[in-house]
Amino acid sequence: MLYHFLFPLAKYHTIFNVFQYITFRTIYAALTALVLSFIIGPYLIERLKKMNVGEVVRKDVLTNHLSKEGTPTMGGAMILLVVTVSVFLWANLTNAYVWVVIFVTVGLGAIGFVDDYSKVVTRKKGGMRGGVKLASQVAVALAAAIFLYHINISTVVTVPFFKDVAVDLKYFYVPFAALVIVGASNAVNLTDGLDGLAIGPMIMAAGTYMLLAYLVGHVKIANYLHIIYVPRAGELAVFAGAMVGASLGFLWFNTYPAQVFMGDVGSLSLGGALGTLAVITKNEVLLLVVGGLFVVEALSVIFQVASFKFTGKRVFAMAPIHHHYELKGWPEPKIIVRFWIISIILALVAISTLKIR
Ligand code: 57M
């Protein structure tokens, strides 16, 4: 909104020209989301405590998690709120891509909210039924993918490191894009099992897509780097910037020992937003590198379940893989920070693909 109200004033004073720049608005979107989180965070945590919205921790194997019982959850609602407010303030709201990412983020957040609500407020064991939850996620992702297809998003998929490999999926791009969004959403959800474990790599991943959105949306830079030019996608840097700010703000409270958990309302929405950024910036396959940590967490579950089913043996002491290290005796902060380090390396490798191809 600031863009719409203040940029037109440039005809009266050149200072207002600054509002046209994506870089300027991205930085202030991040700062707005960060400051709003600092302001809302303590109030929200107190409210959640008063409302008794506390985590119900599983009381079987991981005894170190018992002390986490009752930690306020659903803090992801704050992430959703500050991202949306910041994007409304700083983004160009005539840009359709911005609305697609908002739709997916809020849509998946709403599904997560219903799931969390049934788990922690109405105390329904297991929350929403798995099938219903997945079908709702697919519906949101498909709606976004179909819309993008209709506004002529490129259906060509490129592969990082191989500049000559490009496959045109044509209408199969729709289920492919939905798969990227739903996959990312669930992978982040699986990762969210230790304090700050999901939100740290999320800062790295959103930061990487912030940069990529700017680059693919800039015709000169895109041509220079020989990457797909996506007109108007640069505006998504503002959205990704808000995600970085909101995630940093949430980490302030979620860092070990956590004062609040994000809940599915946070993990499903942030993961879905990341998947949508990957789709629109035409860096879908690169998400496997940028979000490599989330991928490894999801794969560890797939291998564990498949191995147990077919051989009766487990590959890991427990999946997702962060639980494996907990059972091996690593202290929680050590696992978290080492996973963050890996996510930083992955972000750097992903950015290097702009030159190494
Ligand atoms: C999300 N939720 C956390 C919190 C968070 C198929 C199977 C692998 C599924 C998986 C699962 O349920 N994943 C979904 C994991 C939970 O956190 C809540 O959930 C939200 C995210 N959706 O925001 O509200 C617990 O995680 C801990 N936590 C923190 N700090 C945080 O910042 O410490 C979360 C956030 C919290 C808290 O303890 O209560 C979760 O782990 O439940 N299931 C599992 O992960 C289970 N694994 C398992 O059963 N493995 C089996 C098979 C099925 C693969 C095996 O290896 O044989 C483990 N989960 C738990 N205990 N809690 C089992 C042991």
Residues whose N, C-alpha, C, O or C-beta is under 5 A from the ligand:
A	BS01	57M	E55 V56 V57 R58 L62 H65 K68 T73 N189 L190 D192 G193 L194 D195 G196 N254 A258 V260 F261 M262 G263 D264 S267 V301 Q304 V305 A317 M318 A319 P320
